[in-house]
Amino acid sequence: MTLKIKYLECNKKPVQAGVVVRVDAKKVCLMLGCSGPHLYNLQKSPSFPQPKFLGKKRLWLRSEVENWLEKNLSDASAHSSGIANIERAA
């Protein structure tokens, strides 16, 4: 759950409904708890949200990153609980 804690620490500002929030690579790395090179590798994955460009600056929609993070956290927990069930059965 370290990943969730890091995400909550960098996500302190509440957002009003209907407001589009864009975050830069540094913020995305904080949200995910990863390094810049790892973020670059994640961008190659078709399931990871692609950045929008403002000049040369890469910006992600915070809502897309949050949705991806929630989906992957739930997939990871389902996968780990499945492994635990298999180990108990053996």
VMD Tcl script that builds the backbone (N, CA, C; Angstrom):
set m [mol new atoms 270]
animate dup $m
set s [atomselect $m all]
$s set {name element resname resid chain x y z} {
  {N N MET 1 A 0.806 -1.203 0.000}
  {CA C MET 1 A 0.000 0.000 0.000}
  {C C MET 1 A 0.850 1.270 0.000}
  {N N THR 2 A 2.150 1.133 -0.117}
  {CA C THR 2 A 3.016 2.299 -0.198}
  {C C THR 2 A 2.624 3.156 -1.385}
  {N N LEU 3 A 2.265 2.513 -2.482}
  {CA C LEU 3 A 1.873 3.233 -3.690}
  {C C LEU 3 A 0.677 4.131 -3.414}
  {N N LYS 4 A -0.309 3.625 -2.715}
  {CA C LYS 4 A -1.505 4.400 -2.407}
  {C C LYS 4 A -1.162 5.586 -1.500}
  {N N ILE 5 A -0.266 5.387 -0.532}
  {CA C ILE 5 A 0.124 6.452 0.378}
  {C C ILE 5 A 0.823 7.567 -0.385}
  {N N LYS 6 A 1.762 7.222 -1.270}
  {CA C LYS 6 A 2.459 8.233 -2.061}
  {C C LYS 6 A 1.471 8.998 -2.925}
  {N N TYR 7 A 0.495 8.305 -3.492}
  {CA C TYR 7 A -0.507 8.956 -4.332}
  {C C TYR 7 A -1.306 9.961 -3.515}
  {N N LEU 8 A -1.720 9.580 -2.315}
  {CA C LEU 8 A -2.519 10.473 -1.483}
  {C C LEU 8 A -1.716 11.691 -1.046}
  {N N GLU 9 A -0.423 11.521 -0.817}
  {CA C GLU 9 A 0.407 12.645 -0.391}
  {C C GLU 9 A 0.533 13.704 -1.483}
  {N N CYS 10 A 0.616 13.284 -2.735}
  {CA C CYS 10 A 0.803 14.263 -3.809}
  {C C CYS 10 A -0.526 14.807 -4.330}
  {N N ASN 11 A -1.631 14.266 -3.856}
  {CA C ASN 11 A -2.952 14.657 -4.354}
  {C C ASN 11 A -3.718 15.406 -3.264}
  {N N LYS 12 A -3.151 16.505 -2.779}
  {CA C LYS 12 A -3.748 17.205 -1.649}
  {C C LYS 12 A -4.847 18.177 -2.034}
  {N N LYS 13 A -4.807 18.717 -3.232}
  {CA C LYS 13 A -5.767 19.749 -3.611}
  {C C LYS 13 A -7.066 19.134 -4.129}
  {N N PRO 14 A -8.211 19.510 -3.547}
  {CA C PRO 14 A -9.484 19.024 -4.084}
  {C C PRO 14 A -9.787 19.698 -5.425}
  {N N VAL 15 A -10.509 19.003 -6.263}
  {CA C VAL 15 A -10.823 19.519 -7.593}
  {C C VAL 15 A -12.331 19.631 -7.726}
  {N N GLN 16 A -12.777 20.750 -8.267}
  {CA C GLN 16 A -14.205 20.939 -8.490}
  {C C GLN 16 A -14.652 20.074 -9.668}
  {N N ALA 17 A -15.914 19.678 -9.638}
  {CA C ALA 17 A -16.465 18.874 -10.724}
  {C C ALA 17 A -16.406 19.651 -12.029}
  {N N GLY 18 A -16.041 18.978 -13.097}
  {CA C GLY 18 A -16.002 19.593 -14.410}
  {C C GLY 18 A -14.700 20.294 -14.737}
  {N N VAL 19 A -13.766 20.356 -13.782}
  {CA C VAL 19 A -12.484 21.014 -14.012}
  {C C VAL 19 A -11.484 19.976 -14.518}
  {N N VAL 20 A -10.814 20.293 -15.619}
  {CA C VAL 20 A -9.810 19.391 -16.186}
  {C C VAL 20 A -8.455 19.763 -15.600}
  {N N VAL 21 A -7.826 18.789 -14.954}
  {CA C VAL 21 A -6.525 19.027 -14.339}
  {C C VAL 21 A -5.480 18.243 -15.108}
  {N N ARG 22 A -4.428 18.943 -15.525}
  {CA C ARG 22 A -3.326 18.298 -16.233}
  {C C ARG 22 A -2.130 18.266 -15.301}
  {N N VAL 23 A -1.408 17.150 -15.320}
  {CA C VAL 23 A -0.226 17.005 -14.472}
  {C C VAL 23 A 0.980 16.682 -15.339}
  {N N ASP 24 A 2.145 17.165 -14.909}
  {CA C ASP 24 A 3.365 16.924 -15.664}
  {C C ASP 24 A 3.981 15.587 -15.255}
  {N N ALA 25 A 5.087 15.246 -15.894}
  {CA C ALA 25 A 5.727 13.950 -15.671}
  {C C ALA 25 A 6.155 13.776 -14.215}
  {N N LYS 26 A 6.637 14.843 -13.607}
  {CA C LYS 26 A 7.079 14.752 -12.210}
  {C C LYS 26 A 5.923 14.375 -11.291}
  {N N LYS 27 A 4.755 14.997 -11.495}
  {CA C LYS 27 A 3.570 14.683 -10.679}
  {C C LYS 27 A 3.078 13.262 -10.937}
  {N N VAL 28 A 3.114 12.830 -12.210}
  {CA C VAL 28 A 2.678 11.473 -12.535}
  {C C VAL 28 A 3.595 10.472 -11.838}
  {N N CYS 29 A 4.897 10.737 -11.851}
  {CA C CYS 29 A 5.843 9.858 -11.154}
  {C C CYS 29 A 5.539 9.805 -9.662}
  {N N LEU 30 A 5.181 10.941 -9.063}
  {CA C LEU 30 A 4.801 10.954 -7.648}
  {C C LEU 30 A 3.531 10.144 -7.407}
  {N N MET 31 A 2.557 10.296 -8.296}
  {CA C MET 31 A 1.296 9.566 -8.153}
  {C C MET 31 A 1.516 8.061 -8.223}
  {N N LEU 32 A 2.402 7.640 -9.126}
  {CA C LEU 32 A 2.631 6.214 -9.350}
  {C C LEU 32 A 3.734 5.645 -8.472}
  {N N GLY 33 A 4.558 6.525 -7.913}
  {CA C GLY 33 A 5.688 6.055 -7.117}
  {C C GLY 33 A 6.758 5.423 -7.986}
  {N N CYS 34 A 7.013 6.038 -9.131}
  {CA C CYS 34 A 7.994 5.474 -10.057}
  {C C CYS 34 A 8.982 6.547 -10.503}
  {N N SER 35 A 9.993 6.116 -11.241}
  {CA C SER 35 A 11.008 7.042 -11.754}
  {C C SER 35 A 10.612 7.545 -13.139}
  {N N GLY 36 A 11.338 8.545 -13.612}
  {CA C GLY 36 A 11.108 9.082 -14.954}
  {C C GLY 36 A 11.298 8.042 -16.046}
  {N N PRO 37 A 12.406 7.268 -15.998}
  {CA C PRO 37 A 12.587 6.235 -17.023}
  {C C PRO 37 A 11.481 5.171 -17.005}
  {N N HIS 38 A 10.982 4.838 -15.803}
  {CA C HIS 38 A 9.897 3.859 -15.736}
  {C C HIS 38 A 8.615 4.437 -16.346}
  {N N LEU 39 A 8.366 5.719 -16.109}
  {CA C LEU 39 A 7.205 6.373 -16.718}
  {C C LEU 39 A 7.319 6.323 -18.240}
  {N N TYR 40 A 8.515 6.559 -18.756}
  {CA C TYR 40 A 8.743 6.488 -20.202}
  {C C TYR 40 A 8.395 5.090 -20.724}
  {N N ASN 41 A 8.780 4.045 -19.986}
  {CA C ASN 41 A 8.450 2.677 -20.392}
  {C C ASN 41 A 6.951 2.413 -20.294}
  {N N LEU 42 A 6.308 2.970 -19.277}
  {CA C LEU 42 A 4.856 2.804 -19.148}
  {C C LEU 42 A 4.118 3.413 -20.338}
  {N N GLN 43 A 4.635 4.519 -20.864}
  {CA C GLN 43 A 3.993 5.179 -22.003}
  {C C GLN 43 A 3.928 4.279 -23.232}
  {N N LYS 44 A 4.811 3.293 -23.312}
  {CA C LYS 44 A 4.819 2.366 -24.446}
  {C C LYS 44 A 3.668 1.371 -24.364}
  {N N SER 45 A 3.092 1.221 -23.175}
  {CA C SER 45 A 1.977 0.306 -22.985}
  {C C SER 45 A 0.698 0.927 -23.540}
  {N N PRO 46 A -0.084 0.162 -24.303}
  {CA C PRO 46 A -1.330 0.731 -24.855}
  {C C PRO 46 A -2.382 1.038 -23.788}
  {N N SER 47 A -2.284 0.408 -22.613}
  {CA C SER 47 A -3.289 0.654 -21.574}
  {C C SER 47 A -2.995 1.920 -20.766}
  {N N PHE 48 A -1.762 2.406 -20.826}
  {CA C PHE 48 A -1.402 3.598 -20.052}
  {C C PHE 48 A -1.849 4.854 -20.799}
  {N N PRO 49 A -2.408 5.842 -20.075}
  {CA C PRO 49 A -2.859 7.068 -20.744}
  {C C PRO 49 A -1.705 7.788 -21.455}
  {N N GLN 50 A -1.960 8.247 -22.633}
  {CA C GLN 50 A -0.936 8.958 -23.401}
  {C C GLN 50 A -0.970 10.441 -23.054}
  {N N PRO 51 A 0.199 11.068 -22.998}
  {CA C PRO 51 A 0.235 12.495 -22.657}
  {C C PRO 51 A -0.233 13.365 -23.810}
  {N N LYS 52 A -0.691 14.536 -23.449}
  {CA C LYS 52 A -0.977 15.576 -24.429}
  {C C LYS 52 A 0.222 16.511 -24.377}
  {N N PHE 53 A 0.517 17.160 -25.471}
  {CA C PHE 53 A 1.683 18.040 -25.499}
  {C C PHE 53 A 1.260 19.492 -25.512}
  {N N LEU 54 A 1.928 20.277 -24.692}
  {CA C LEU 54 A 1.783 21.720 -24.682}
  {C C LEU 54 A 3.174 22.252 -25.000}
  {N N GLY 55 A 3.407 22.509 -26.275}
  {CA C GLY 55 A 4.768 22.795 -26.719}
  {C C GLY 55 A 5.563 21.504 -26.635}
  {N N LYS 56 A 6.658 21.518 -25.886}
  {CA C LYS 56 A 7.454 20.311 -25.687}
  {C C LYS 56 A 7.110 19.597 -24.384}
  {N N LYS 57 A 6.266 20.211 -23.580}
  {CA C LYS 57 A 5.933 19.657 -22.268}
  {C C LYS 57 A 4.852 18.589 -22.376}
  {N N ARG 58 A 5.114 17.416 -21.761}
  {CA C ARG 58 A 4.135 16.334 -21.718}
  {C C ARG 58 A 3.219 16.539 -20.523}
  {N N LEU 59 A 1.917 16.506 -20.770}
  {CA C LEU 59 A 0.927 16.660 -19.707}
  {C C LEU 59 A -0.109 15.545 -19.809}
  {N N TRP 60 A -0.453 14.969 -18.667}
  {CA C TRP 60 A -1.473 13.932 -18.611}
  {C C TRP 60 A -2.707 14.495 -17.939}
  {N N LEU 61 A -3.853 13.976 -18.311}
  {CA C LEU 61 A -5.085 14.313 -17.591}
  {C C LEU 61 A -5.061 13.535 -16.285}
  {N N ARG 62 A -5.185 14.252 -15.187}
  {CA C ARG 62 A -5.093 13.594 -13.880}
  {C C ARG 62 A -6.150 12.510 -13.733}
  {N N SER 63 A -7.332 12.747 -14.248}
  {CA C SER 63 A -8.402 11.757 -14.125}
  {C C SER 63 A -8.044 10.456 -14.845}
  {N N GLU 64 A -7.373 10.549 -16.003}
  {CA C GLU 64 A -6.974 9.347 -16.737}
  {C C GLU 64 A -5.922 8.561 -15.964}
  {N N VAL 65 A -4.974 9.270 -15.365}
  {CA C VAL 65 A -3.932 8.593 -14.575}
  {C C VAL 65 A -4.554 7.955 -13.334}
  {N N GLU 66 A -5.474 8.664 -12.680}
  {CA C GLU 66 A -6.155 8.111 -11.503}
  {C C GLU 66 A -6.940 6.854 -11.865}
  {N N ASN 67 A -7.658 6.887 -12.988}
  {CA C ASN 67 A -8.424 5.717 -13.422}
  {C C ASN 67 A -7.507 4.541 -13.715}
  {N N TRP 68 A -6.383 4.811 -14.395}
  {CA C TRP 68 A -5.426 3.749 -14.701}
  {C C TRP 68 A -4.855 3.167 -13.410}
  {N N LEU 69 A -4.534 4.041 -12.471}
  {CA C LEU 69 A -3.965 3.598 -11.203}
  {C C LEU 69 A -4.957 2.740 -10.429}
  {N N GLU 70 A -6.207 3.174 -10.349}
  {CA C GLU 70 A -7.229 2.395 -9.646}
  {C C GLU 70 A -7.431 1.038 -10.294}
  {N N LYS 71 A -7.483 0.999 -11.622}
  {CA C LYS 71 A -7.679 -0.265 -12.333}
  {C C LYS 71 A -6.520 -1.209 -12.074}
  {N N ASN 72 A -5.299 -0.692 -12.131}
  {CA C ASN 72 A -4.142 -1.551 -11.952}
  {C C ASN 72 A -3.929 -1.960 -10.507}
  {N N LEU 73 A -4.335 -1.118 -9.562}
  {CA C LEU 73 A -4.270 -1.528 -8.162}
  {C C LEU 73 A -5.271 -2.639 -7.888}
  {N N SER 74 A -6.473 -2.524 -8.448}
  {CA C SER 74 A -7.479 -3.566 -8.233}
  {C C SER 74 A -7.074 -4.856 -8.934}
  {N N ASP 75 A -6.481 -4.760 -10.123}
  {CA C ASP 75 A -5.995 -5.959 -10.823}
  {C C ASP 75 A -4.875 -6.624 -10.036}
  {N N ALA 76 A -3.972 -5.821 -9.474}
  {CA C ALA 76 A -2.848 -6.363 -8.717}
  {C C ALA 76 A -3.335 -7.040 -7.442}
  {N N SER 77 A -4.307 -6.431 -6.757}
  {CA C SER 77 A -4.806 -7.041 -5.526}
  {C C SER 77 A -5.585 -8.316 -5.837}
  {N N ALA 78 A -6.332 -8.326 -6.933}
  {CA C ALA 78 A -7.058 -9.543 -7.317}
  {C C ALA 78 A -6.071 -10.643 -7.687}
  {N N HIS 79 A -4.994 -10.270 -8.369}
  {CA C HIS 79 A -3.983 -11.246 -8.759}
  {C C HIS 79 A -3.279 -11.803 -7.524}
  {N N SER 80 A -2.898 -10.943 -6.577}
  {CA C SER 80 A -2.177 -11.406 -5.392}
  {C C SER 80 A -3.081 -12.254 -4.498}
  {N N SER 81 A -4.370 -11.905 -4.401}
  {CA C SER 81 A -5.268 -12.728 -3.585}
  {C C SER 81 A -5.507 -14.075 -4.254}
  {N N GLY 82 A -5.510 -14.107 -5.571}
  {CA C GLY 82 A -5.632 -15.374 -6.286}
  {C C GLY 82 A -4.443 -16.265 -6.048}
  {N N ILE 83 A -3.258 -15.687 -5.998}
  {CA C ILE 83 A -2.043 -16.459 -5.720}
  {C C ILE 83 A -2.103 -16.996 -4.300}
  {N N ALA 84 A -2.558 -16.171 -3.350}
  {CA C ALA 84 A -2.655 -16.623 -1.979}
  {C C ALA 84 A -3.626 -17.791 -1.862}
  {N N ASN 85 A -4.762 -17.757 -2.587}
  {CA C ASN 85 A -5.723 -18.845 -2.557}
  {C C ASN 85 A -5.142 -20.113 -3.140}
  {N N ILE 86 A -4.360 -20.002 -4.200}
  {CA C ILE 86 A -3.726 -21.174 -4.802}
  {C C ILE 86 A -2.718 -21.777 -3.850}
  {N N GLU 87 A -1.934 -20.914 -3.165}
  {CA C GLU 87 A -0.931 -21.412 -2.224}
  {C C GLU 87 A -1.611 -22.124 -1.044}
  {N N ARG 88 A -2.742 -21.610 -0.575}
  {CA C ARG 88 A -3.462 -22.255 0.531}
  {C C ARG 88 A -4.003 -23.609 0.110}
  {N N ALA 89 A -4.437 -23.710 -1.135}
  {CA C ALA 89 A -5.031 -24.966 -1.618}
  {C C ALA 89 A -3.972 -26.040 -1.774}
  {N N ALA 90 A -2.744 -25.658 -2.020}
  {CA C ALA 90 A -1.661 -26.636 -2.266}
  {C C ALA 90 A -1.132 -27.233 -1.021}
}
mol reanalyze $m
mol bondsrecalc $m
mol representation Tube
mol addrep $m
